[in-house]
Amino acid sequence: MARGWPVVLREDDVVLRPLRRRDARAWLDARAANSRWLDPWEATSPEPVSGPPPSFGEFVRALSGQARSGAALPFAVEYRGELVGQLTVSTIVRGSLCSGSIGYWISEHVAGRGITPTAVALAVDHCLGPVGLHRVEINIRPENTPSLRVVEKLGLRDEGVRERYLHIQGEWRDHRTFAVTAEELPEGLMARWRRTRTTPV
């Protein structure tokens, strides 16, 4: 089994836990209800995709395989017992880089309550602790103001713009990269977030 997986992480009413196949109804309902909110930031493929999209079960099975191999950590985000989003640590690389990248989405009806910064802080501390990574990054489109607020609240370091970094909604889009290394957080990101946050979660 991969280092630091499976695991359940918790801070107040926010829980990160492994995404499961039985989450299908709640996950699909949340995505459908939030399509307008999420679609502008959805990754696409520049290459033609043949065949039907994967079922939710196939999607979770693929993510679970990546988790077992140590390449990803796919979390469901729960708030007060409700599935309200997903956070995935992907492109986990060991060796001389020892890094991972965090991506996430959250339902619009709970946005602004500190849930996403709390989830990110939980994930970063887990990655730089039990998982054994040295660096974690988050890549955000410059137009995505809500996501930029997340990294601003957490005080992550801005590493600048990666031009035409990811294929989003049919075009290669610029992204700003924010990162943190283990040396920057001797006390942990959650401890820093607890000191600065003003909204209880």
Number of C-alpha atoms within 10 A of each C-alpha: 9 14 14 16 18 15 12 12 15 13 14 11 14 21 22 25 19 22 22 18 15 11 15 15 11 14 20 12 13 17 19 12 14 16 14 10 14 15 12 12 16 12 15 14 13 13 6 6 9 6 6 6 9 10 10 17 14 12 13 20 15 12 22 21 12 18 24 15 13 20 19 23 30 26 25 23 27 20 16 11 10 13 20 23 24 22 23 23 24 20 15 22 16 14 7 7 11 15 23 25 20 21 15 18 21 22 18 16 10 13 13 15 13 18 26 26 22 26 25 24 22 21 24 27 21 19 23 24 14 11 19 16 22 18 21 24 21 22 24 23 19 14 13 12 10 13 18 17 14 18 22 14 14 19 16 19 15 16 13 11 16 15 11 12 15 20 16 19 15 12 13 16 18 19 20 18 21 21 19 21 17 19 11 12 15 10 11 18 25 21 14 15 17 14 8 12 14 10 10 10 16
